Each structure stands twice: as C-alpha cells, then as structure tokens.
Amino acid sequence: MRLNRKEKVIHLIFSADTRFEGAIPILKTLKTNKAKASFFLTGNCLRMQEMEPLIRNIQKDGHYIGGHSDNHLLYASWDNRQETLVSKDSLLKDLCSNLAALEKYGIVNAVSYFLPPYEWYNQETVAWLESQGQWVINFTPGIRTAADYTTPDMPGYKSSQALIDQLYQFEKEQSLNGAIILIHPGTESARTDKLYLRLNEIIQYLKKKGYRFERLLKIGVDK
C-alpha cells in the first residue's frame, strides 16, 4: 500500500518486539536529517524497563508510535495465509493489552495505525482489528527492505547492499511517492550487516531525488 501517490513523500516505519538495539543510531539519523518516522511497538517492548528512555525520546522527537500486538502473535499460517491461527477473542485480548501498554506512555492516537506482527495477516484478522478502530497498514509491496531480518544461514538471506540496490531500482521504475518502507530496528546478532546503520545514506540519496520523510498522519491509502 501507499499513502498518496501524488506527493514525493516517503513514510519510514520501524517495528520492534524485544530487539531494539538500533534505536539510538536510528533516532540520531532521523534528527540529523530532520526526518519524521513511525514506530510500531509490541507490549513486550513497551514494558521493558530498559526501553523506556528510548521510547520517551521517540515521543519527544515527534515520531508516530503505534501498536504491533502485545506478544507478537502469528495471525495466519505461513503456508496458507487464509488459515487463521488465532481466535477472535485471543487477538482482541492481545490488542487490548498492547493498547494499554501504549496508554501508559500517554499514547492515545486520534488515528490508530496498526502494523500486524510479522507483517502477516489475512482478511479475517484485519476485520477484527478494524472493528476496534485500528487501521491496518503494511510496507509497500515490492520493496524488500523488510528482509533485513535475514541471517547468512538462511536460504533467503539478503545483504544490506542488495536491499538498498533493490530499493533504488524500485524507485527508478515505480517511484516512491507515498511509499511505506519498513526497516527493523532490532535483528539477530548473527546478522552483523545491519541495514539500519545505513539509514543515513538511504535518506540522503532519496532526499536528493526530491523526497520528504514524514510520519503517518492521516487515513488515505492507495492500495
């Protein structure tokens, strides 16, 4: 999905559960470039005492913070997306716990964007989330930066350079107007090639192409 294809605006999003080691360099890079972004956090993340200063800094810097589930549940089967793995009651209970953890930081969003855990869901789970006033979003299809979680031992491993090259090629062919780009701010230690450490060069390159970086603000999605 995209938000408004008519403007040269990019929406960076970051999702975190219990790994968030990239938060400090990410926030520094965003501040240096006067760029705004959106962070989607699980209840697990929000309740970790060591994360509190980081989350307070995200708030202070004016970025969007939204829900990413409470316990990072997998909503649907990897093999068959239409197979729902959670009951409606368990999903909504988990959602309520996530929102309660956000509210402890004073986060009550007028427009509640929600990034499903693992960025994986189906029509049934989306309907349940939307019944609670959550606007489900995801990264723009075709952009592969979300594969920055992969490790060298995985068959589908993608290096940061490969992901950056693919992003730039996508921009050349389809533009990034209104695009949502996901980067993980925390990854396995086995992946030493952290994409978030190259965020500055990505922003600088795309700013030279005329793009602005803004947080999520309003509903209006081009599928």
VEXDREN-2710 file (C-alpha; in Angstrom, 1 decimal):
% VEXDREN-2710
k/r/px/py/pz
1/MET/0.0/0.0/0.0
2/ARG/0.9/3.6/-0.4
3/LEU/-0.2/6.9/1.1
4/ASN/-0.9/9.5/-1.6
5/ARG/0.9/8.7/-4.8
6/LYS/0.7/12.3/-5.9
7/GLU/3.3/13.6/-3.4
8/LYS/7.0/12.8/-3.1
9/VAL/6.7/11.7/0.5
10/ILE/8.1/8.6/2.0
11/HIS/6.9/7.0/5.2
12/LEU/9.6/5.2/7.1
13/ILE/8.3/2.7/9.6
14/PHE/10.2/0.7/12.2
15/SER/8.7/-2.3/14.1
16/ALA/10.1/-3.7/17.3
17/ASP/9.4/-6.5/19.8
18/THR/12.2/-7.4/22.2
19/ARG/15.1/-6.4/20.0
20/PHE/15.6/-2.7/19.6
21/GLU/19.4/-2.2/19.6
22/GLY/19.2/0.1/16.6
23/ALA/17.0/2.7/18.2
24/ILE/19.8/5.2/19.1
25/PRO/21.5/5.4/15.7
26/ILE/18.1/5.5/14.0
27/LEU/16.9/8.4/16.1
28/LYS/20.2/10.2/15.7
29/THR/20.0/9.8/11.9
30/LEU/16.3/11.0/11.7
31/LYS/17.2/14.0/13.8
32/THR/20.2/14.9/11.7
33/ASN/18.1/14.7/8.6
34/LYS/15.1/16.4/10.1
35/ALA/13.0/13.4/9.1
36/LYS/10.0/12.1/10.8
37/ALA/9.1/8.4/11.0
38/SER/6.7/5.9/12.6
39/PHE/7.4/3.3/15.2
40/PHE/5.3/0.2/15.9
41/LEU/5.9/-1.5/19.2
42/THR/4.7/-4.6/20.9
43/GLY/3.6/-4.7/24.5
44/ASN/6.7/-6.8/25.2
45/CYS/8.8/-3.8/24.0
46/LEU/6.8/-1.2/25.8
47/ARG/7.0/-3.0/29.2
48/MET/10.8/-3.4/29.1
49/GLN/12.3/-1.0/31.6
50/GLU/15.5/-0.5/29.6
51/MET/13.4/0.6/26.6
52/GLU/11.7/3.5/28.4
53/PRO/14.3/6.2/27.7
54/LEU/14.3/5.2/24.0
55/ILE/10.5/5.3/23.8
56/ARG/10.4/8.7/25.6
57/ASN/13.0/10.0/23.0
58/ILE/10.8/8.8/20.2
59/GLN/7.9/10.7/21.6
60/LYS/10.0/13.8/22.3
61/ASP/11.3/13.9/18.7
62/GLY/7.7/13.9/17.4
63/HIS/7.5/10.5/15.7
64/TYR/4.4/8.4/15.5
65/ILE/4.1/5.4/17.8
66/GLY/1.5/2.7/17.2
67/GLY/0.7/-0.9/18.1
68/HIS/2.3/-4.0/16.8
69/SER/0.4/-6.6/19.0
70/ASP/1.2/-7.4/22.6
71/ASN/3.1/-10.7/22.4
72/HIS/4.0/-10.7/18.7
73/LEU/1.5/-13.3/17.7
74/LEU/1.5/-15.0/14.3
75/TYR/-2.1/-14.4/13.0
76/ALA/-2.0/-16.6/9.9
77/SER/-0.2/-19.7/8.6
78/TRP/2.9/-19.0/6.6
79/ASP/1.9/-21.8/4.2
80/ASN/-1.7/-20.7/3.8
81/ARG/-2.5/-17.1/4.6
82/GLN/-6.2/-17.8/4.7
83/GLU/-5.7/-20.2/7.7
84/THR/-6.2/-18.1/10.8
85/LEU/-4.0/-19.3/13.8
86/VAL/-5.7/-17.1/16.5
87/SER/-9.2/-16.9/17.7
88/LYS/-11.0/-13.5/17.6
89/ASP/-11.1/-13.4/21.4
90/SER/-7.3/-14.1/21.8
91/LEU/-6.4/-11.5/19.1
92/LEU/-8.6/-8.8/20.6
93/LYS/-7.3/-9.5/24.1
94/ASP/-3.8/-9.2/22.8
95/LEU/-4.6/-6.0/21.1
96/CYS/-6.2/-4.5/24.2
97/SER/-3.0/-5.3/26.2
98/ASN/-0.9/-3.6/23.5
99/LEU/-3.1/-0.5/23.6
100/ALA/-3.0/-0.5/27.4
101/ALA/0.8/-0.5/27.3
102/LEU/0.8/2.4/24.8
103/GLU/-1.6/4.3/27.1
104/LYS/0.9/4.1/30.0
105/TYR/3.1/6.3/27.8
106/GLY/0.1/8.7/27.2
107/ILE/-0.2/7.4/23.7
108/VAL/-3.8/7.6/22.6
109/ASN/-3.8/8.2/18.8
110/ALA/-6.6/10.0/17.1
111/VAL/-5.9/7.8/14.1
112/SER/-4.7/4.4/15.3
113/TYR/-2.5/2.8/12.7
114/PHE/-1.6/-0.8/13.4
115/LEU/1.2/-2.9/12.0
116/PRO/0.4/-6.6/12.4
117/PRO/3.1/-8.8/13.9
118/TYR/5.4/-10.3/11.3
119/GLU/3.6/-8.0/8.8
120/TRP/1.5/-11.1/8.1
121/TYR/-2.3/-11.2/8.3
122/ASN/-5.5/-12.1/6.3
123/GLN/-8.9/-10.6/5.7
124/GLU/-10.4/-12.1/8.8
125/THR/-7.8/-10.7/11.2
126/VAL/-7.9/-7.3/9.5
127/ALA/-11.7/-7.2/10.0
128/TRP/-11.3/-8.0/13.7
129/LEU/-8.6/-5.2/14.1
130/GLU/-10.7/-2.7/12.2
131/SER/-13.7/-3.4/14.4
132/GLN/-11.6/-1.9/17.2
133/GLY/-10.7/1.2/15.3
134/GLN/-7.3/0.1/14.1
135/TRP/-6.2/1.0/10.6
136/VAL/-4.0/-1.9/9.4
137/ILE/-1.0/-0.9/7.3
138/ASN/2.0/-2.6/5.8
139/PHE/5.0/-1.8/3.8
140/THR/4.6/-1.1/0.1
141/PRO/4.6/-4.4/-1.9
142/GLY/7.7/-4.9/-4.0
143/ILE/10.0/-3.1/-1.6
144/ARG/12.3/-5.7/0.1
145/THR/13.9/-3.8/2.9
146/ALA/11.9/-5.8/5.4
147/ALA/14.2/-8.8/4.6
148/ASP/16.8/-7.1/6.7
149/TYR/16.0/-9.6/9.5
150/THR/17.5/-12.5/7.5
151/THR/20.8/-14.1/8.6
152/PRO/23.5/-15.6/6.4
153/ASP/22.5/-19.1/7.3
154/MET/19.0/-18.6/5.7
155/PRO/18.3/-19.6/2.1
156/GLY/16.6/-16.2/1.5
157/TYR/19.4/-14.1/3.1
158/LYS/19.7/-10.6/1.6
159/SER/22.7/-8.3/2.3
160/SER/22.0/-4.7/3.1
161/GLN/23.6/-3.7/-0.2
162/ALA/21.3/-6.0/-2.1
163/LEU/18.3/-4.5/-0.3
164/ILE/19.5/-0.9/-0.9
165/ASP/20.1/-1.7/-4.6
166/GLN/16.6/-3.2/-4.9
167/LEU/15.1/-0.1/-3.2
168/TYR/16.8/2.3/-5.6
169/GLN/15.8/0.2/-8.6
170/PHE/12.2/0.1/-7.4
171/GLU/12.3/3.9/-7.1
172/LYS/13.7/4.3/-10.6
173/GLU/11.0/2.0/-12.1
174/GLN/7.9/2.9/-10.0
175/SER/8.8/5.9/-7.9
176/LEU/8.5/6.0/-4.1
177/ASN/5.6/8.5/-3.9
178/GLY/3.6/7.7/-0.8
179/ALA/5.6/4.6/-0.2
180/ILE/5.9/2.9/3.2
181/ILE/9.4/1.5/3.8
182/LEU/10.0/-0.9/6.7
183/ILE/13.3/-1.3/8.4
184/HIS/13.8/-3.4/11.5
185/PRO/15.5/-1.6/14.4
186/GLY/16.5/-4.9/16.0
187/THR/17.8/-8.1/14.4
188/GLU/19.5/-11.3/15.3
189/SER/23.2/-11.0/16.4
190/ALA/24.0/-13.4/13.6
191/ARG/23.3/-10.6/11.2
192/THR/26.2/-8.2/11.6
193/ASP/25.2/-6.4/8.4
194/LYS/22.6/-4.1/9.9
195/LEU/20.5/-2.2/7.4
196/TYR/19.6/0.5/10.0
197/LEU/23.2/1.5/10.1
198/ARG/22.9/2.6/6.5
199/LEU/19.8/4.6/7.1
200/ASN/21.6/7.9/6.6
201/GLU/22.8/7.1/3.2
202/ILE/19.4/5.9/2.1
203/ILE/17.7/9.2/3.4
204/GLN/20.4/11.3/1.8
205/TYR/20.1/9.6/-1.6
206/LEU/16.3/9.8/-1.6
207/LYS/16.3/13.5/-0.4
208/LYS/18.5/14.3/-3.4
209/LYS/15.7/12.7/-5.5
210/GLY/13.3/15.3/-4.0
211/TYR/11.6/13.1/-1.4
212/ARG/10.5/14.2/2.0
213/PHE/10.2/11.8/5.0
214/GLU/7.1/12.2/7.1
215/ARG/5.4/10.3/9.9
216/LEU/1.9/8.8/9.4
217/LEU/-0.7/11.4/10.0
218/LYS/-4.0/10.7/8.2
219/ILE/-6.1/8.0/6.6
220/GLY/-5.9/7.8/2.9
221/VAL/-4.3/4.7/1.3
222/ASP/-3.7/3.8/-2.3
223/LYS/-3.6/0.0/-2.4
END
